[in-house]
Amino acid sequence: MNEKEIEQLKKGDVLISLTYLPDDVVSVCSRIHINATPAKVWKTLTDYDNLSSYLPKVMASSVVERNGNEITLDQTGKTGIFIFEKVVHFQLKLTEKFPESISFEQISGDFLVYQGEWRLETSSAIQGTLLLYNAKLKPLFFAPPILVSFVQWQDLPGILKAHKQRAEAV
């Protein structure tokens, strides 16, 4: 992290970078600073059955199966822009590594590619927790990469800020 990024994070900004990969896959990396311990952020991230109560565009979320640190999560959400929103459904295989990361990969659903991770990091440059979201995605339905990246650019700040608000309130 450079000084400019640290200052942006301290102000509450969400940092996002997007990359276009071969075969129309979009890679997204984003992060936000949360003024809470990693344990509190972890508690917020792993409240899987209640994500729809505070995350924008998540309509339903429930644990289907839990086996140690591996979880099968069923989610339904909305994606798209303006009047072109589409309901998507998918099941993810999650692997938790407390308190540093949750990796995920779609095992069934509306994406050809949907995999990534949530990372929790601390830094001597900024107190609290840095929450990072990294993912590669490509919908099963037609959506040009430029549209996919625009939707990510539009939706991620709300998702990350919702996690921040909830973790800081715990």
C-alpha positions as CSV (number, residue, x, y, z in Angstrom):
1,M,0.0,0.0,0.0
2,N,1.3,3.4,-0.8
3,E,0.6,6.6,1.2
4,K,-2.2,7.7,-1.1
5,E,-4.0,4.4,-0.7
6,I,-3.6,4.5,3.1
7,E,-5.1,8.1,3.2
8,Q,-8.0,7.0,1.0
9,L,-8.7,4.0,3.2
10,K,-8.5,6.1,6.4
11,K,-11.1,8.5,4.8
12,G,-13.5,5.5,4.4
13,D,-13.0,5.1,0.6
14,V,-13.4,1.7,-1.1
15,L,-10.5,0.9,-3.4
16,I,-11.3,-1.1,-6.5
17,S,-9.2,-2.4,-9.4
18,L,-10.5,-4.4,-12.3
19,T,-8.7,-6.5,-14.9
20,Y,-9.9,-8.2,-18.0
21,L,-8.7,-11.8,-18.3
22,P,-8.8,-14.2,-21.3
23,D,-12.2,-15.7,-22.2
24,D,-14.2,-12.7,-21.0
25,V,-13.4,-13.3,-17.3
26,V,-13.3,-10.2,-15.1
27,S,-10.9,-10.0,-12.1
28,V,-11.9,-7.6,-9.3
29,C,-9.8,-6.6,-6.3
30,S,-11.2,-4.3,-3.7
31,R,-10.5,-3.3,-0.1
32,I,-11.9,-1.2,2.7
33,H,-10.6,-0.2,6.2
34,I,-12.7,-1.3,9.1
35,N,-12.2,0.2,12.5
36,A,-12.7,-3.1,14.3
37,T,-10.6,-6.2,15.2
38,P,-10.2,-9.0,12.7
39,A,-12.4,-11.2,15.0
40,K,-15.3,-8.7,14.8
41,V,-14.9,-8.5,11.0
42,W,-14.8,-12.3,10.8
43,K,-18.0,-12.6,12.8
44,T,-19.7,-10.3,10.3
45,L,-18.4,-12.1,7.3
46,T,-19.4,-15.5,8.5
47,D,-22.9,-14.7,9.6
48,Y,-24.0,-16.5,6.4
49,D,-27.6,-17.1,7.3
50,N,-28.2,-13.3,7.9
51,L,-26.3,-11.7,5.0
52,S,-29.5,-10.9,3.2
53,S,-30.6,-8.7,6.2
54,Y,-27.9,-6.1,5.7
55,L,-26.0,-6.7,2.3
56,P,-27.5,-4.9,-0.7
57,K,-28.7,-7.1,-3.5
58,V,-28.4,-10.3,-1.4
59,M,-32.0,-11.6,-1.4
60,A,-31.4,-14.9,0.4
61,S,-28.4,-16.7,2.0
62,S,-28.2,-19.9,3.9
63,V,-25.8,-22.6,5.0
64,V,-26.7,-25.9,3.3
65,E,-23.9,-27.9,4.9
66,R,-21.0,-27.4,7.3
67,N,-18.1,-29.8,7.6
68,G,-15.4,-28.3,9.8
69,N,-14.0,-25.3,8.0
70,E,-15.8,-26.1,4.7
71,I,-19.3,-24.7,4.1
72,T,-21.7,-25.0,1.3
73,L,-23.6,-21.7,1.0
74,D,-26.7,-21.2,-1.1
75,Q,-27.4,-17.6,-2.2
76,T,-29.8,-15.6,-4.3
77,G,-29.1,-12.1,-5.3
78,K,-29.7,-9.4,-7.9
79,T,-27.1,-8.2,-10.4
80,G,-27.2,-5.7,-13.2
81,I,-27.9,-2.0,-13.6
82,F,-31.0,0.1,-13.6
83,I,-34.0,-1.7,-15.2
84,F,-31.6,-4.5,-16.4
85,E,-31.4,-6.3,-13.1
86,K,-31.4,-10.1,-13.1
87,V,-31.9,-12.5,-10.2
88,V,-29.0,-14.9,-9.9
89,H,-28.7,-18.1,-7.8
90,F,-25.7,-20.1,-6.9
91,Q,-24.1,-22.4,-4.4
92,L,-20.6,-21.8,-3.2
93,K,-18.0,-24.0,-1.5
94,L,-16.4,-21.9,1.2
95,T,-13.2,-22.7,3.0
96,E,-12.5,-20.7,6.2
97,K,-9.1,-20.1,7.6
98,F,-9.8,-18.2,10.8
99,P,-9.1,-15.3,11.1
100,E,-7.4,-14.5,7.8
101,S,-9.4,-15.7,4.8
102,I,-12.5,-17.2,3.4
103,S,-12.0,-18.7,-0.1
104,F,-15.0,-19.4,-2.3
105,E,-15.8,-21.2,-5.5
106,Q,-19.2,-21.7,-7.2
107,I,-20.2,-25.4,-7.3
108,S,-23.5,-24.7,-9.2
109,G,-25.4,-21.7,-10.4
110,D,-25.6,-18.8,-12.8
111,F,-21.9,-18.2,-13.3
112,L,-19.4,-19.9,-15.6
113,V,-16.6,-18.6,-13.3
114,Y,-17.1,-17.3,-9.8
115,Q,-14.2,-17.8,-7.4
116,G,-12.1,-15.8,-5.0
117,E,-11.6,-14.9,-1.4
118,W,-12.2,-12.5,1.4
119,R,-8.9,-11.6,3.2
120,L,-8.6,-9.9,6.6
121,E,-5.3,-8.1,7.1
122,T,-3.7,-5.8,9.7
123,S,-1.1,-3.1,9.0
124,S,1.2,-1.0,11.1
125,A,0.2,2.0,8.8
126,I,-3.5,1.9,9.8
127,Q,-5.3,0.6,12.9
128,G,-8.1,-1.9,12.6
129,T,-8.7,-4.4,9.8
130,L,-8.3,-4.2,6.1
131,L,-11.0,-6.3,4.4
132,L,-10.0,-7.4,0.9
133,Y,-12.3,-9.0,-1.7
134,N,-10.7,-10.6,-4.7
135,A,-12.7,-12.5,-7.3
136,K,-12.8,-13.8,-10.9
137,L,-16.2,-13.9,-12.5
138,K,-18.0,-14.6,-15.7
139,P,-21.8,-15.0,-15.8
140,L,-23.3,-18.0,-17.5
141,F,-25.8,-15.6,-19.2
142,F,-24.7,-13.1,-21.8
143,A,-23.0,-10.1,-20.2
144,P,-20.1,-8.3,-21.9
145,P,-17.0,-7.9,-19.6
146,I,-17.4,-4.1,-19.7
147,L,-20.9,-4.5,-18.2
148,V,-19.7,-7.1,-15.6
149,S,-17.0,-4.7,-14.5
150,F,-19.4,-1.8,-14.4
151,V,-21.7,-3.8,-12.1
152,Q,-18.8,-4.7,-9.9
153,W,-17.7,-1.1,-9.7
154,Q,-21.2,0.0,-8.8
155,D,-22.1,-2.8,-6.3
156,L,-18.8,-3.5,-4.4
157,P,-18.7,-0.2,-2.4
158,G,-22.2,-0.9,-1.0
159,I,-21.3,-4.4,0.0
160,L,-18.0,-3.5,1.6
161,K,-19.5,-0.5,3.4
162,A,-22.3,-2.7,4.7
163,H,-19.7,-5.2,6.2
164,K,-17.8,-2.2,7.6
165,Q,-20.9,-0.7,9.2
166,R,-22.0,-4.0,10.7
167,A,-18.5,-5.0,12.0
168,E,-18.0,-1.5,13.6
169,A,-21.4,-1.7,15.4
170,V,-20.7,-5.1,16.9
